[in-house]
Amino acid sequence: MVDVIREFLDKRNVIAVVGASRNPEKYGYKVYRALKMAGYKVYPVNPNADEILGDKCYPDLYSLPEKPDVVSLVVPPKIAEAVLHACKDLDVRRVWMQPGAESEDAIKFCNDNGIKVVYGLCIMVESGRLR
């Protein structure tokens, strides 16, 4: 699992945070901020926000200016399941489901469609361990 985490958290990867938030109390904000501060090229994705931490926010994965290498999901399981279809359409091969975003159906979808998936671990904690 350590090798998979290192692959996901390679600094060359572009990361999209689906569920990024403007609210500093929410994990979508904390995850986006932590990855940005750690030096990753990261895009916030939230259909209800225009800007997060001074960065343009995108309504969905299809709207991003480039294909992400990793999609970090900080959303409820039902939304995560819907976003996975966009990941498949865009040929995104790495998805990190923050604790609470995962479901059996979402994990099965990833496994059935050749998408590497990390779940049950916090991307902020794991990126901090690699430093």
N, C-alpha and C positions, 0 to 999 in steps of 0.2 A: 504493500500500500504506500510506503514511503516514496517509491519510484514514481508511482502514479501522481501523488501529490506534488512532487518536484516537477513533473511534466506539466501539470496544470498551472503551477505557479512560476513557471519560467518567465523571467522579466521581459522576454521578447514577445510574449503573448498579449494580444489585445483582448480585454475582458469587458463584457457587457453585464451590467448589474440590473437585472429585471426586478423591479420593485424598489428601485432607488427612491429615496424619500427626501423631502425638504425638512421634515421634522427631526431635529437632533435626538429625540427620544426613541425613534424607530430604528430597528436593525437595518432597514434599507438605507438609511442615512449613514449609519456607523460603518457598514460594509463598504459602501461607495467611498466614503472619506478615507477609511483605512487603506484601501487599495490605491487610491489616488496619492495619498501621502507617502505610500511605500514606493512610489515611482512607476506604477503600472500605467499603461495607456488604457484608460477605462472610460466607458460610455454609460451614462445613466439612462435607463429605460423606464418610463412611467407615462401612461397616456394622460395623466392628470397634472403634469408639471411641465412648465416650459423651460425651467432652468433649475439646476441644483449645484450649489457651491460655485456659482458663477459659470457653470458649463451648460451648454445647450442640452436639453433633455429630449429624448426621442420617444415617440408614442409606442413603437414596437421594434422588433428586430429588423423588419424589412426596411425601416426608415434610416438605419445606421449608414454612415458614409463608407464603411468597410465591414467586411464579414469578421465577426469576432472569432478568436481561437477558442475562447472559453465563455460560456454563459453561466453566470452565477444567479441562481433563483432565490429571491427573498420574498416569496409570495405564498399564499395558501395553496395547498395541493391541487385543487381544481384548476386554478389559474396556471400552475406549473405544468399540469398535463396539457393544457391548451398551447402553452408556449413551446412545448417539446415538438409539436407539429411544425412550428416555424423553424425550429432548430434542424429538423429533418429536411424541410424544404430548402434551407440555406446551406445544407451540408456541414453544419456545425457538429463536430465530433467529440466535444468535451462539455459536460454539464456538471456544475457543482450545485447541489441542492442544500441550502442552509437547513439546519434542524428546524423542522416544522413545515418545510416546503415539500418534503418527500411523501410519496404514497406508494403502495405496492404496484398500482397501475402505472405510475410514472417510471418507476425503476424497471418494470417489465418492458415498457415502451422503449426505454433506452437500450436495454439488453437485446431486444428483438430487432432494433434498427441500427446496431453497430455504433451506438453513442456511448463513449466511456462516461461513467457517472461516479461521482463521489457524493456520499450522503452520510448524515449522522455526525459530521465534523464541521466545525466553523471555519470558514475560509480566512477570517481575521486571525484566529488563533494559530492556524497552520502556517499562514504567511509569516507571522511573527516568529515562529520556531525556525524558519529557514534562514533568518537573518543572522 
